[in-house]
Amino acid sequence: MKIVAAIPARYNASRFPGKLMQTLGNKSVIRHVYDNVVASGLFDSVFVATDSTIIYEEIISNGGVAFMSKKEHESGSDRIAEAVANMDVDIVVNIQGDEPFIQKEALEKLVFSFKNPTTLVASLMRKITREESLKPSAVKVVVDKNNNALYFSRHPIPYQRNESVEPFLHVGIYGYKKEILLAFSGWKKSMLEQVESLEQLRFLENGIKINMVETNYISVAIDTPEDLLYARQLLNS
């Protein structure tokens, strides 16, 4: 089974343009992500998929592998689908380009879930805090007894009527069988996907189960200048 890691990387992020090229320690955010994924030793190959010549050159000039998108894409999954369309791969793992502290433990659990031949799509989740449960930016997921996702939402779910049942926090790292990823990129944006602005709902609305794997990994995503300052503090400590 051939497994590759793909890191989608846009330069013009709406909330923090150029964030992936910001310096963190002695290298850029995107290079931290790339180097950590390579260092995990879990993948047959690792590459960055980008629409930016700046990011492309950053990776290539430092000995990495990058794919320059030929089309405009609204989601990272669509960008990766274009990159792997002609590759000989079985499983594709999607790792966000703004996660400079990505850890092997979390990636290893995700990869291991594909030992089950029925797994088509997998993602990560962890226990949620009370503060996170109230934030629209923190995506919640509820699962069935087999840890397959029932629904994702930015709103607090489920409604706590009689008993307190906490959802999990969705950690936005995905694995897909290649053929499912390519099918996904050909489907129209689904209704719930557009309402919640969550691309993973496209899978659920098309009848594809997402196996959720629990982890203790606490992601530190660089979405704002304040996040970058916090990441620099973590690195220094």
Steps between C-alpha positions, in 0.01 A plus 500: 500500500658825385428798727588861423467818705374814328518848651263750332641850526333824390694824523209745516317372808206729571573563870879509485646533147849357465479319834673186370809700413526665841819418690474264793840443656747461215258404222156566357176354635450286186850353530436404862193307386678337207809403701294356788292288265811368323665430838204282605622232257143385438467589133635380168515862390409847628417804289349848522215588264482876450373784281794720597837527325639641827404188698599272212850650488529491881451123498696417183799718591532318832504154346129423533231391255221733387215490248379822333122500455378561147142581606326719756377302801265589785618226736824329591352160415421617145855635463647168613268304270647681199853422619447125554276433199785342300702365793527131584374521861243322715455730802538878514541682832410870503699706753426871534785733407450716811565222758873548577499269805337199334597181684575145386264346758193661347601418142585142592155440649336639187711283269433191714123543455541397135607151611123449506413440133155657544646843592456743211554830682645561846566805714606593853313620808583572861315584820361853490525770764207710618652812347548328162144369498373860478730618219374484139862463388525175698324231296307242700431142395262240640558133422316168507600197708759404235655850503363588159407868472129575523534877453746790515397850604632836607203519737505323838363147449317297618230704673535433874138440605514245782853366516839653433657333196811668369592487133859467386709774343580426138871516420513582130741236374354250253588176330322376188516211260606659174188403306272657764701824497473521121126433520466773766663757274244424231195545724326835525519689828232351721229701677625440854859562390400845381290577810774401748795580272645155578620297202488165687120515498518433125611147581213440744240644265621260230476198729872460575586413860784684676673288763601726788822410685550638851830668581647716776667728244423867564545685175650847483374643172635834377183687403578848635806711593418422864524127425845558352616680814369212713679246278825694535461494877443124492805446283719711729380315809 
